[in-house]
Amino acid sequence: MTKNTKLAPTTYTIDATDRALGRVASEAAHALLGKRSAHFAKNQALPVTVVIENASKLHLPLRRVKGKVYTRYTGYRAGLRETRMDAMIEKKGIIEVVKKTVDGMIPRNKLRAPRMKHLIVNA
């Protein structure tokens, strides 16, 4: 596919009602990568928008909510910070948990940010 080719924007809608977080996130990541399109190219971010609806109705087992720990590093010595999933849901909401899960399934390269801009999560 050449760079000058303009593609029509595509929108995929995923209903998260009574579905597992990982299943919804992997389906969204697959669509964001453009692998559902016939014009898939590894070196381009296709004009694909993914909308996840009813994120608040996801099936989240209590064991997962209490046990899942998100870690990040501040850059300073002893700067490892941990946040449990239930604390993140309280503080930032379920939308941030879904975005973080999908973000972890996108390859770490220059196209990650442009692809993640096309993810819309509705509670």
C-alpha positions as CSV (number, residue, x, y, z in Angstrom):
1,M,0.0,0.0,0.0
2,T,1.4,3.4,-0.9
3,K,1.5,6.4,1.4
4,N,-0.7,8.5,-0.9
5,T,-3.6,6.2,-0.8
6,K,-6.5,7.6,1.3
7,L,-8.6,5.0,3.0
8,A,-12.1,5.6,4.4
9,P,-12.3,5.6,8.2
10,T,-13.7,2.5,9.7
11,T,-15.5,2.2,13.1
12,Y,-15.8,-1.0,15.1
13,T,-18.2,-1.1,18.1
14,I,-17.6,-3.6,20.8
15,D,-20.3,-4.3,23.5
16,A,-18.6,-5.2,26.8
17,T,-21.7,-6.4,28.6
18,D,-21.0,-9.6,30.6
19,R,-17.7,-10.2,28.8
20,A,-14.2,-10.6,30.3
21,L,-11.8,-7.7,30.3
22,G,-9.1,-9.5,28.4
23,R,-11.4,-10.7,25.7
24,V,-12.7,-7.3,25.0
25,A,-9.3,-5.7,25.1
26,S,-7.7,-8.2,22.8
27,E,-10.5,-7.7,20.3
28,A,-10.1,-4.0,20.5
29,A,-6.3,-4.2,20.1
30,H,-6.7,-6.5,17.1
31,A,-9.0,-4.0,15.4
32,L,-6.7,-1.0,16.3
33,L,-3.7,-2.7,14.7
34,G,-5.8,-2.9,11.5
35,K,-5.7,-6.7,11.2
36,R,-9.4,-6.7,10.4
37,S,-8.7,-4.6,7.3
38,A,-7.7,-5.8,3.9
39,H,-5.3,-2.9,3.7
40,F,-3.3,-4.0,6.8
41,A,0.3,-2.8,6.8
42,K,2.7,-3.2,9.8
43,N,4.3,0.2,9.2
44,Q,1.1,2.3,9.1
45,A,-1.6,3.2,11.5
46,L,-4.9,2.7,9.6
47,P,-7.9,5.1,10.1
48,V,-9.7,2.7,12.4
49,T,-11.8,3.8,15.4
50,V,-12.7,1.4,18.1
51,V,-15.6,2.2,20.4
52,I,-16.1,0.0,23.5
53,E,-19.5,0.4,25.0
54,N,-20.9,-0.6,28.4
55,A,-17.4,-0.8,30.0
56,S,-19.0,-0.6,33.5
57,K,-20.9,-3.9,32.8
58,L,-17.7,-5.9,32.2
59,H,-17.5,-9.2,34.0
60,L,-14.7,-8.7,36.6
61,P,-14.2,-11.4,39.2
62,L,-13.5,-10.2,42.7
63,R,-10.3,-12.2,42.7
64,R,-9.1,-10.3,39.7
65,V,-10.1,-6.9,41.1
66,K,-8.4,-7.5,44.4
67,G,-5.4,-9.3,43.1
68,K,-4.4,-7.4,39.9
69,V,-1.5,-5.0,40.6
70,Y,-0.3,-2.3,38.2
71,T,3.3,-1.3,38.6
72,R,5.1,1.8,37.3
73,Y,8.5,3.3,37.9
74,T,8.9,7.0,38.7
75,G,12.5,7.3,37.6
76,Y,13.9,7.9,41.0
77,R,15.6,5.5,43.4
78,A,13.1,3.3,45.2
79,G,10.5,4.7,42.9
80,L,8.5,1.6,42.2
81,R,4.8,2.3,42.7
82,E,2.1,-0.2,42.8
83,T,-1.7,0.3,42.5
84,R,-4.3,-2.4,42.8
85,M,-7.1,-2.6,40.3
86,D,-9.8,-1.8,42.8
87,A,-7.9,1.4,43.8
88,M,-7.5,2.4,40.2
89,I,-11.2,1.9,39.5
90,E,-12.1,4.0,42.6
91,K,-9.7,6.8,41.6
92,K,-9.8,6.9,37.8
93,G,-12.8,4.7,36.9
94,I,-13.2,1.5,34.8
95,I,-12.5,3.5,31.6
96,E,-8.8,3.9,32.6
97,V,-8.5,0.2,33.4
98,V,-9.8,-0.8,30.0
99,K,-7.5,1.7,28.2
100,K,-4.5,0.5,30.1
101,T,-5.3,-3.1,29.3
102,V,-5.7,-2.4,25.5
103,D,-2.5,-0.2,25.7
104,G,-0.6,-3.2,27.0
105,M,-1.6,-5.3,23.9
106,I,-0.4,-2.8,21.4
107,P,3.2,-3.1,20.2
108,R,5.7,-0.6,21.8
109,N,6.7,1.4,18.7
110,K,6.1,4.8,17.1
111,L,2.6,3.8,16.0
112,R,1.4,3.1,19.5
113,A,0.2,6.6,20.4
114,P,-1.6,7.3,17.1
115,R,-3.4,4.0,17.4
116,M,-4.4,4.6,21.0
117,K,-5.9,8.0,20.0
118,H,-8.5,6.0,18.1
119,L,-9.8,4.1,21.1
120,I,-13.0,5.4,22.7
121,V,-14.3,3.8,25.9
122,N,-17.8,4.6,27.1
123,A,-19.0,3.6,30.6
